[in-house]
Amino acid sequence: MSADLAKMNAAAAALDYVKDGMVLGLGTGSTAAHFVRLLGERVRQGLRVQGVPTSEATRAQAAAAGVTIVEVDHVAKIDVAIDGADEIDPQLRLIKGGGGALLREKIVAAASDHFIVIADDGKEVETLGAFPLPVEVTPFGFSLAARRIFEALRATGCKGAEVSLREAGAKSKPFITDGGNYILDAKALAIPDPQALADALKRIPGVVEHGLFIGMVRTAIIGQPRGVTIREL
């Protein structure tokens, strides 16, 4: 209950950055869902915004809340993107993609003038890596990509490395992203050099995108049960 209240507080604080007429990037996940719900309340009170969703789940929620949806290819820019995180370190580097939407999330975040991450204080870590790093890969040759990802983890100093295919449902079928790809979850005790690992992953054929968000966040709103802490870069 306290974690959910912290998420709601972070989401509510992000509304202070929303102005009439903005194009907003709408993130995916439990904290982002709180933001979309609160945004819908403001829209019903007369706020005029357009939303670019990062997943089909967010699209459905935003549309039901009354937010005008616009396709990412139909906007000249995104004013503010608001999204959650699975981990956030002191340099505002993130692990994202627990919900499987990391590719669209990164595209929208990179296209925004101001990327805001909202999270409860349980997502703050000193070193990234306790949460398995999602890596989106093409279905063709995914097992080959998995071996290369494992090698990249080892080569960049990640101890206890494991790579597994994310599954969905009781029948152990692969989880399929909105883009039709697979997710490989790269587990390690910690990621000592996130930039080195990000560079190594991008060089692997079959890797579409990874869940390390580095140098993208301008504002982090960290929710607690009784308020928020705002960190800026």
GUBALUM-860558 format. One record per residue (C-alpha): residue number from 1; x, y, z. Coordinates in steps of 0.25 Angstrom, whole numbers. Each point is the difference from the previous one (the first is absolute). Example, Ala and Ser with C-alpha at 12.3 -4.5 7.8 and 13.67 -1.06 7.14 Angstrom:
% residues 2
<pt 1,<49,-18,31>> <pt 2,<6,14,-2>> 
//
This chain:
% residues 233
<pt 1,<0,0,0>> <pt 2,<11,10,4>> <pt 3,<7,-3,-14>> <pt 4,<-12,3,-8>> <pt 5,<-3,13,8>> <pt 6,<15,4,-3>> <pt 7,<-3,-3,-15>> <pt 8,<-13,8,0>> <pt 9,<8,12,7>> <pt 10,<11,-1,-11>> <pt 11,<-11,0,-11>> <pt 12,<-8,12,6>> <pt 13,<13,8,1>> <pt 14,<3,-2,-15>> <pt 15,<-13,7,-3>> <pt 16,<7,13,4>> <pt 17,<8,-1,-13>> <pt 18,<-12,-2,-9>> <pt 19,<-5,13,-7>> <pt 20,<-12,2,-9>> <pt 21,<3,-3,-15>> <pt 22,<12,-10,3>> <pt 23,<3,-13,-7>> <pt 24,<3,-10,11>> <pt 25,<7,-13,-1>> <pt 26,<-8,-10,9>> <pt 27,<8,-11,6>> <pt 28,<-3,-14,4>> <pt 29,<-1,-7,13>> <pt 30,<-7,1,13>> <pt 31,<6,14,4>> <pt 32,<-3,6,-14>> <pt 33,<-14,-6,1>> <pt 34,<-2,9,12>> <pt 35,<4,12,-8>> <pt 36,<-9,-3,-12>> <pt 37,<-12,-2,10>> <pt 38,<3,14,6>> <pt 39,<3,6,-13>> <pt 40,<-14,-5,-5>> <pt 41,<-6,7,12>> <pt 42,<6,13,-4>> <pt 43,<-4,-2,-14>> <pt 44,<-15,-1,4>> <pt 45,<2,13,8>> <pt 46,<4,7,-13>> <pt 47,<15,-3,-2>> <pt 48,<4,-1,-15>> <pt 49,<11,-10,-3>> <pt 50,<4,-10,-10>> <pt 51,<6,-13,4>> <pt 52,<10,-9,-7>> <pt 53,<-1,-14,7>> <pt 54,<12,-10,2>> <pt 55,<-9,-12,0>> <pt 56,<-13,-6,-5>> <pt 57,<-4,-1,15>> <pt 58,<3,15,2>> <pt 59,<-7,4,-13>> <pt 60,<-13,-7,5>> <pt 61,<1,6,14>> <pt 62,<2,14,-5>> <pt 63,<-11,-1,-10>> <pt 64,<-10,-5,10>> <pt 65,<5,12,9>> <pt 66,<-4,10,-10>> <pt 67,<14,3,-5>> <pt 68,<2,4,-14>> <pt 69,<9,-11,-7>> <pt 70,<10,4,-11>> <pt 71,<9,-9,-7>> <pt 72,<15,2,2>> <pt 73,<2,2,-15>> <pt 74,<-10,11,0>> <pt 75,<7,10,10>> <pt 76,<11,9,-3>> <pt 77,<5,-1,14>> <pt 78,<-4,-5,14>> <pt 79,<1,11,11>> <pt 80,<0,-9,12>> <pt 81,<1,-15,2>> <pt 82,<-4,-6,13>> <pt 83,<4,-15,3>> <pt 84,<3,-9,12>> <pt 85,<13,-8,2>> <pt 86,<4,-14,6>> <pt 87,<13,6,6>> <pt 88,<6,14,1>> <pt 89,<14,3,4>> <pt 90,<6,13,6>> <pt 91,<4,4,-14>> <pt 92,<-14,-1,-5>> <pt 93,<3,-12,-8>> <pt 94,<-11,-10,-1>> <pt 95,<-4,-14,-3>> <pt 96,<-13,-1,-7>> <pt 97,<-8,-10,-7>> <pt 98,<-6,-9,11>> <pt 99,<-14,2,-8>> <pt 100,<7,-4,-13>> <pt 101,<-2,14,-6>> <pt 102,<14,5,0>> <pt 103,<2,2,-15>> <pt 104,<-12,10,-1>> <pt 105,<3,6,13>> <pt 106,<14,3,-4>> <pt 107,<-4,6,-14>> <pt 108,<-10,9,7>> <pt 109,<10,4,11>> <pt 110,<10,3,-10>> <pt 111,<-9,9,-8>> <pt 112,<-5,8,12>> <pt 113,<5,14,4>> <pt 114,<-1,-4,14>> <pt 115,<0,-15,5>> <pt 116,<-5,-1,14>> <pt 117,<1,-13,8>> <pt 118,<-10,-3,11>> <pt 119,<2,-11,10>> <pt 120,<-2,-4,14>> <pt 121,<12,0,9>> <pt 122,<2,-15,0>> <pt 123,<5,2,-14>> <pt 124,<12,8,4>> <pt 125,<13,-8,0>> <pt 126,<15,3,2>> <pt 127,<4,-9,-12>> <pt 128,<-9,-5,-11>> <pt 129,<-2,-15,-2>> <pt 130,<-8,-6,11>> <pt 131,<-12,0,-10>> <pt 132,<3,-8,-12>> <pt 133,<3,8,-12>> <pt 134,<-10,-2,-11>> <pt 135,<6,-1,-14>> <pt 136,<-10,0,-12>> <pt 137,<5,-9,-11>> <pt 138,<-6,-6,-13>> <pt 139,<-6,-13,0>> <pt 140,<9,-5,-11>> <pt 141,<13,-4,7>> <pt 142,<-4,4,14>> <pt 143,<8,-12,6>> <pt 144,<13,5,-7>> <pt 145,<-3,14,5>> <pt 146,<-2,-6,14>> <pt 147,<14,-6,-1>> <pt 148,<6,13,-4>> <pt 149,<-7,8,11>> <pt 150,<5,-10,10>> <pt 151,<14,3,-5>> <pt 152,<-2,15,0>> <pt 153,<-4,-1,15>> <pt 154,<12,-8,3>> <pt 155,<9,9,-8>> <pt 156,<-5,13,7>> <pt 157,<2,-5,14>> <pt 158,<-14,-5,4>> <pt 159,<1,-12,10>> <pt 160,<-10,-11,1>> <pt 161,<-4,2,-15>> <pt 162,<-12,-7,-5>> <pt 163,<-9,2,-12>> <pt 164,<-14,-6,-2>> <pt 165,<-12,2,-9>> <pt 166,<-11,7,6>> <pt 167,<-13,-9,-1>> <pt 168,<-15,4,1>> <pt 169,<-12,-8,5>> <pt 170,<-1,-14,5>> <pt 171,<4,-7,-13>> <pt 172,<15,6,1>> <pt 173,<-1,7,-13>> <pt 174,<9,11,-3>> <pt 175,<-4,14,4>> <pt 176,<-3,8,-12>> <pt 177,<2,15,0>> <pt 178,<-9,10,-7>> <pt 179,<11,0,-11>> <pt 180,<-1,-15,-2>> <pt 181,<14,-3,6>> <pt 182,<4,-8,12>> <pt 183,<6,4,14>> <pt 184,<13,-6,5>> <pt 185,<2,4,15>> <pt 186,<14,1,3>> <pt 187,<3,-2,15>> <pt 188,<12,3,8>> <pt 189,<4,4,14>> <pt 190,<3,14,-4>> <pt 191,<4,8,-13>> <pt 192,<13,7,4>> <pt 193,<1,8,-13>> <pt 194,<-14,2,-7>> <pt 195,<6,8,-11>> <pt 196,<10,-11,-4>> <pt 197,<-12,-10,0>> <pt 198,<-9,9,-8>> <pt 199,<11,2,-10>> <pt 200,<2,-15,-1>> <pt 201,<-14,-4,-1>> <pt 202,<-2,10,-12>> <pt 203,<10,-8,-8>> <pt 204,<-7,-13,1>> <pt 205,<-7,-4,-13>> <pt 206,<-15,-3,4>> <pt 207,<0,10,12>> <pt 208,<-11,10,-3>> <pt 209,<1,8,12>> <pt 210,<4,-2,15>> <pt 211,<-6,6,13>> <pt 212,<12,9,4>> <pt 213,<-4,14,-1>> <pt 214,<12,8,2>> <pt 215,<1,16,-1>> <pt 216,<-14,1,-4>> <pt 217,<-7,4,13>> <pt 218,<-1,15,4>> <pt 219,<-9,-1,12>> <pt 220,<-3,-12,10>> <pt 221,<-12,1,9>> <pt 222,<2,-10,11>> <pt 223,<-12,-3,8>> <pt 224,<-1,-3,14>> <pt 225,<-13,-3,8>> <pt 226,<0,15,6>> <pt 227,<5,7,-12>> <pt 228,<11,1,-11>> <pt 229,<14,3,-2>> <pt 230,<4,7,-14>> <pt 231,<14,-2,-6>> <pt 232,<5,7,-12>> <pt 233,<11,-1,-9>> 
//
